[in-house]
Amino acid sequence: MRMYDIIESKRDGHELTDEQIDFFVNGYVAGDIPDYQASALCMAIFYEGMTDREIVRLTLDMAHSGDVVDLSPIPGVKVDKHSTGGVGDKTTLVVAPVVASLGVRVAKMSGRGLGHTGGTLDKLESIPGLTTSIDEQRFFSIVGEIGCAVAGQTGNLVPADKKLYALRDVTATVDSLPLIASSVMSKKIAAGSDKILLDVKCGSGAFMKTVDDAVALAQEMVRIGEGVGRTTAALITNMDRPLGCCVGNALEVGEAARTLMGEGPQDLRDICVELAANMLELADKGDIVACRSMARAQIENGAGLEKLAQMVAAQGGDASYVRDPSRFGSDACMRDVRSGRDGWVRHMNTERVGIASVALGAGRARKEDSIDPLAGIILQKKAGDKVTKGEVLATLHASSEAQLDEGEQILRDAYEIGDEQPQPEPLVYARVT
Ligand code: URA
């Protein structure tokens, strides 16, 4: 079998055989297939798509490309959650501790930033001392004792996704339904949880721009999850504006901690309650109404914050930073971006907001780039807000004036200010089971 023929077959719109997909995944992980051929196949898949059978085969091959975790030694139901990626999406930092504080275990494998979207690992690592590179035994013991842990793809977990994820990030092949579905579900299958909640983001800051595309992705992933015996549900949620007000790693950890103190922005709090409630419902904790009240109560009584502090400490981090986020301090340079006119923020190009945060140093332009944990954006105005000329739209944080110049230029383009007040948009569009 030749990789050339597989690329040509997909390029010409044919369905790949199981043997061809196995050959690609095994050969790429083994290092026998070079990046240029793997990226050519990803681009062919981007244009030609895949049938359901091809997607399932690709997902299972990727899931079994390395170790598959057996969480059965940890007692009780284990629930996982995965977001398809957004701007300002720090929900895991709120939701995992809230759910764990109610006795449902969350063993979470997270990722790094991808394209314009942030990654939970990068956010958590802005806490001094915290590591997300924990071995399986330590991961198990933290989940068992504390109730939740967030780790990176350790050693040999889904190596096929680790390689393909980094390749897609730099070859414009992220926003493809078959490639996202196989990437997300291979990780969820290998990570071993019994129940899976998917948060499929939709809108200008998401990889899926329309509700129809997001529903199609959700249906595919739910089908794959159910097909391998994992109870799987998905929420289609709004990413047409950044979530909360902070974009950037330490800034987002601070905002998540303040949300657990009952002081966070309303949209972030509401979406976290909804995600936590859906995870609790999957874990048979009650009906959705009861689960929402339980989740809210854990925010109000401080149990969620306490659980986050315990998890941070167990992963080696200084928990005083989540109890008092002002300890993070500020980056070397700051700048206010002001409105040039009176009006309403009618729309935000949320992908541009994410790109601005990367330009400020909060994300990576290239795989090997390091991250500035304090860089990012505090949005003072979002879509739906009224503004007057000269009012601050956002405050930028970076380590140099040059980064501020670039970030400001990109962010200005992201705001569309007009005369009419826009219609409010829902936070959750649909639930797919
Ligand atoms: N999240 C993932 O884990 N993979 C993707 O391809 C996109 C978002």
Residues whose N, C-alpha, C, O or C-beta is under 5 A from the ligand:
A	BS01	URA	S83 T84 G85 V174 L179 I180 S183 V184
